[in-house]
């Protein structure tokens, strides 16, 4: 039998090296956390005396006060202090400080809490979730008028709008973890 134009593949050192080069990054991608962090860091406890039964207006005001304290804090995966913070750490601290509620530490765990809310029905304090990459998720806290507080990996703690093309395209869902 003749093999016309086909060569039997040979396993060479070069092909093994290429396989290692391709396989390692793919393996690392699979091992990345499914949210901003999985690292557990002792929480910050704020001083706000607000409650979960506040009106939307007072909830917005309390969230803006919280934001003014954290504004510009740089982003760092696993961070939970004024030195650096990540998105799920910011929501944990905000809910503890503003609403007196405890949230789980990771985006994936936070996404399982509360009742799903339609984007057009958002109220101050609702969590907004985004799928920002194949394995990456992001979370922020809705304030009002399509604005939300979050820890941006490039800008630190900021307020962004859901109407910005990036957030509009990566929006996943919203939840309400307390009743006004």
C-alpha positions as a LaTeX table, in Angstrom:
\begin{tabular}{lrrr}
\hline
Residue & $x$ (\AA) & $y$ (\AA) & $z$ (\AA) \\
\hline
Unk1 & 0.00 & 0.00 & 0.00 \\
Unk2 & 1.34 & 3.40 & $-0.93$ \\
Unk3 & 0.89 & 6.59 & 1.14 \\
Unk4 & 0.62 & 9.33 & $-1.40$ \\
Unk5 & 1.57 & 12.70 & 0.11 \\
Unk6 & 1.10 & 11.60 & 3.73 \\
Unk7 & 3.89 & 11.28 & 6.24 \\
Unk8 & 3.58 & 9.44 & 9.50 \\
Unk9 & 3.66 & 12.04 & 12.28 \\
Unk10 & 6.81 & 12.02 & 14.35 \\
Unk11 & 6.98 & 12.98 & 17.98 \\
Unk12 & 9.97 & 15.23 & 18.40 \\
Unk13 & 11.33 & 17.30 & 21.22 \\
Unk14 & 10.04 & 20.39 & 19.42 \\
Unk15 & 6.47 & 19.05 & 19.28 \\
Unk16 & 6.59 & 18.13 & 22.98 \\
Unk17 & 7.81 & 21.65 & 23.82 \\
Unk18 & 5.02 & 23.21 & 21.75 \\
Unk19 & 2.47 & 21.00 & 23.48 \\
Unk20 & 3.76 & 22.15 & 26.89 \\
Unk21 & 3.66 & 25.80 & 25.81 \\
Unk22 & 0.04 & 25.48 & 24.67 \\
Unk23 & $-1.20$ & 23.24 & 27.51 \\
Unk24 & 0.15 & 25.21 & 30.48 \\
Unk25 & $-1.73$ & 28.49 & 29.78 \\
Unk26 & $-4.94$ & 26.57 & 29.11 \\
Unk27 & $-4.57$ & 24.72 & 32.40 \\
Unk28 & $-3.95$ & 27.97 & 34.26 \\
Unk29 & $-7.08$ & 29.50 & 32.73 \\
Unk30 & $-9.15$ & 26.61 & 34.02 \\
Unk31 & $-7.76$ & 27.07 & 37.51 \\
Unk32 & $-8.52$ & 30.81 & 37.72 \\
Unk33 & $-11.24$ & 31.76 & 40.22 \\
Unk34 & $-14.75$ & 32.27 & 38.88 \\
Unk35 & $-15.03$ & 35.73 & 40.38 \\
Unk36 & $-12.91$ & 38.56 & 41.64 \\
Unk37 & $-11.44$ & 36.45 & 44.42 \\
Unk38 & $-11.59$ & 33.35 & 46.55 \\
Unk39 & $-9.11$ & 34.63 & 49.13 \\
Unk40 & $-10.60$ & 35.22 & 52.56 \\
Unk41 & $-9.46$ & 38.41 & 54.26 \\
Unk42 & $-10.82$ & 39.73 & 57.58 \\
Unk43 & $-13.65$ & 42.18 & 56.86 \\
Unk44 & $-13.74$ & 45.89 & 57.52 \\
Unk45 & $-16.64$ & 46.95 & 59.75 \\
Unk46 & $-17.92$ & 50.42 & 58.99 \\
Unk47 & $-19.65$ & 52.81 & 61.32 \\
Unk48 & $-22.92$ & 53.52 & 59.53 \\
Unk49 & $-26.06$ & 53.11 & 61.64 \\
Unk50 & $-28.41$ & 52.73 & 58.65 \\
Unk51 & $-30.80$ & 49.81 & 58.40 \\
Unk52 & $-32.14$ & 47.60 & 55.67 \\
Unk53 & $-35.60$ & 49.20 & 55.95 \\
Unk54 & $-34.56$ & 52.59 & 54.59 \\
Unk55 & $-36.25$ & 54.36 & 51.69 \\
Unk56 & $-34.65$ & 54.34 & 48.23 \\
Unk57 & $-33.60$ & 57.99 & 48.71 \\
Unk58 & $-31.92$ & 57.36 & 52.06 \\
Unk59 & $-30.33$ & 54.18 & 50.71 \\
Unk60 & $-28.85$ & 56.19 & 47.81 \\
Unk61 & $-27.54$ & 58.83 & 50.21 \\
Unk62 & $-25.97$ & 56.18 & 52.44 \\
Unk63 & $-24.38$ & 54.50 & 49.40 \\
Unk64 & $-22.96$ & 57.84 & 48.20 \\
Unk65 & $-21.50$ & 58.43 & 51.68 \\
Unk66 & $-19.93$ & 54.97 & 51.55 \\
Unk67 & $-18.60$ & 55.71 & 48.05 \\
Unk68 & $-17.06$ & 59.03 & 49.16 \\
Unk69 & $-15.09$ & 57.13 & 51.81 \\
Unk70 & $-13.80$ & 54.52 & 49.31 \\
Unk71 & $-13.57$ & 56.63 & 46.10 \\
Unk72 & $-10.30$ & 56.08 & 44.26 \\
Unk73 & $-9.15$ & 53.15 & 46.42 \\
Unk74 & $-7.00$ & 51.04 & 44.08 \\
Unk75 & $-8.08$ & 47.59 & 42.93 \\
Unk76 & $-6.25$ & 44.44 & 44.01 \\
Unk77 & $-7.50$ & 40.88 & 43.81 \\
Unk78 & $-8.32$ & 39.78 & 47.36 \\
Unk79 & $-8.07$ & 43.32 & 48.74 \\
Unk80 & $-10.41$ & 44.47 & 51.46 \\
Unk81 & $-8.89$ & 47.65 & 52.88 \\
Unk82 & $-8.30$ & 51.30 & 51.97 \\
Unk83 & $-4.93$ & 50.19 & 50.58 \\
Unk84 & $-6.63$ & 48.05 & 47.93 \\
Unk85 & $-9.97$ & 46.32 & 47.35 \\
Unk86 & $-11.65$ & 44.06 & 44.81 \\
Unk87 & $-15.24$ & 44.14 & 43.56 \\
Unk88 & $-16.71$ & 41.47 & 45.84 \\
Unk89 & $-14.81$ & 42.85 & 48.83 \\
Unk90 & $-16.34$ & 46.27 & 48.18 \\
Unk91 & $-19.87$ & 44.81 & 48.13 \\
Unk92 & $-19.19$ & 42.86 & 51.35 \\
Unk93 & $-18.05$ & 46.02 & 53.12 \\
Unk94 & $-20.83$ & 48.21 & 51.70 \\
Unk95 & $-23.56$ & 45.80 & 52.76 \\
Unk96 & $-22.08$ & 45.48 & 56.24 \\
Unk97 & $-21.61$ & 49.24 & 56.64 \\
Unk98 & $-24.71$ & 50.59 & 54.87 \\
Unk99 & $-27.30$ & 47.86 & 55.43 \\
Unk100 & $-25.93$ & 45.84 & 58.37 \\
Unk101 & $-26.02$ & 42.68 & 56.23 \\
Unk102 & $-23.40$ & 40.01 & 55.63 \\
Unk103 & $-22.65$ & 38.91 & 52.09 \\
Unk104 & $-20.48$ & 35.98 & 51.01 \\
Unk105 & $-16.95$ & 36.93 & 49.94 \\
Unk106 & $-16.91$ & 35.90 & 46.26 \\
Unk107 & $-18.85$ & 37.12 & 43.23 \\
Unk108 & $-20.04$ & 33.59 & 42.45 \\
Unk109 & $-21.41$ & 33.14 & 45.96 \\
Unk110 & $-22.98$ & 36.61 & 46.00 \\
Unk111 & $-24.72$ & 35.85 & 42.70 \\
Unk112 & $-26.68$ & 33.05 & 44.41 \\
Unk113 & $-28.12$ & 35.35 & 47.09 \\
Unk114 & $-31.31$ & 37.35 & 46.93 \\
Unk115 & $-34.14$ & 37.57 & 44.47 \\
Unk116 & $-33.54$ & 38.21 & 40.77 \\
Unk117 & $-34.58$ & 41.73 & 39.71 \\
Unk118 & $-35.21$ & 43.00 & 36.18 \\
Unk119 & $-32.80$ & 45.68 & 35.02 \\
Unk120 & $-35.63$ & 48.19 & 34.59 \\
Unk121 & $-36.75$ & 47.60 & 38.22 \\
Unk122 & $-33.42$ & 48.27 & 39.95 \\
Unk123 & $-33.45$ & 50.06 & 43.30 \\
Unk124 & $-30.58$ & 51.46 & 45.40 \\
Unk125 & $-28.64$ & 48.61 & 47.01 \\
Unk126 & $-29.41$ & 45.99 & 44.37 \\
Unk127 & $-26.40$ & 43.98 & 43.25 \\
Unk128 & $-25.55$ & 44.15 & 39.53 \\
Unk129 & $-23.52$ & 41.33 & 38.02 \\
Unk130 & $-21.48$ & 41.17 & 34.85 \\
Unk131 & $-19.75$ & 38.41 & 32.91 \\
Unk132 & $-16.50$ & 40.12 & 31.98 \\
Unk133 & $-14.60$ & 37.11 & 30.64 \\
Unk134 & $-14.89$ & 33.40 & 29.99 \\
Unk135 & $-14.40$ & 32.57 & 33.68 \\
Unk136 & $-14.60$ & 36.07 & 35.13 \\
Unk137 & $-17.52$ & 37.80 & 36.80 \\
Unk138 & $-17.84$ & 41.27 & 38.30 \\
Unk139 & $-20.24$ & 42.84 & 40.81 \\
Unk140 & $-21.31$ & 46.34 & 41.74 \\
Unk141 & $-24.01$ & 48.06 & 43.79 \\
Unk142 & $-26.78$ & 49.98 & 42.08 \\
Unk143 & $-27.17$ & 53.55 & 43.40 \\
Unk144 & $-29.73$ & 55.30 & 41.16 \\
Unk145 & $-30.37$ & 56.46 & 37.59 \\
Unk146 & $-28.41$ & 53.56 & 36.02 \\
Unk147 & $-25.32$ & 54.31 & 38.13 \\
Unk148 & $-23.49$ & 51.72 & 40.20 \\
Unk149 & $-20.52$ & 51.67 & 42.57 \\
Unk150 & $-17.81$ & 49.10 & 41.93 \\
Unk151 & $-14.10$ & 48.39 & 42.21 \\
Unk152 & $-12.72$ & 48.68 & 38.68 \\
Unk153 & $-9.54$ & 46.74 & 37.99 \\
Unk154 & $-8.15$ & 49.74 & 36.08 \\
Unk155 & $-9.59$ & 52.76 & 37.98 \\
Unk156 & $-10.19$ & 51.52 & 41.53 \\
Unk157 & $-13.45$ & 52.37 & 43.29 \\
Unk158 & $-15.63$ & 54.38 & 40.89 \\
Unk159 & $-19.20$ & 55.02 & 39.85 \\
Unk160 & $-20.07$ & 53.85 & 36.34 \\
Unk161 & $-23.31$ & 53.73 & 34.38 \\
Unk162 & $-25.10$ & 50.68 & 33.05 \\
Unk163 & $-25.50$ & 52.57 & 29.76 \\
Unk164 & $-21.76$ & 52.52 & 28.99 \\
Unk165 & $-21.24$ & 50.08 & 26.11 \\
Unk166 & $-18.86$ & 47.83 & 28.08 \\
Unk167 & $-21.25$ & 47.39 & 31.01 \\
Unk168 & $-24.28$ & 47.16 & 28.73 \\
Unk169 & $-22.65$ & 44.32 & 26.77 \\
Unk170 & $-21.36$ & 42.39 & 29.80 \\
Unk171 & $-24.44$ & 42.80 & 32.04 \\
Unk172 & $-25.55$ & 39.41 & 33.38 \\
Unk173 & $-28.19$ & 39.87 & 36.07 \\
Unk174 & $-29.27$ & 41.80 & 39.17 \\
Unk175 & $-30.42$ & 40.64 & 42.58 \\
Unk176 & $-32.06$ & 42.22 & 45.60 \\
Unk177 & $-30.75$ & 40.79 & 48.86 \\
Unk178 & $-32.94$ & 42.94 & 51.12 \\
Unk179 & $-36.38$ & 44.53 & 51.02 \\
Unk180 & $-36.82$ & 48.30 & 51.18 \\
\hline
\end{tabular}
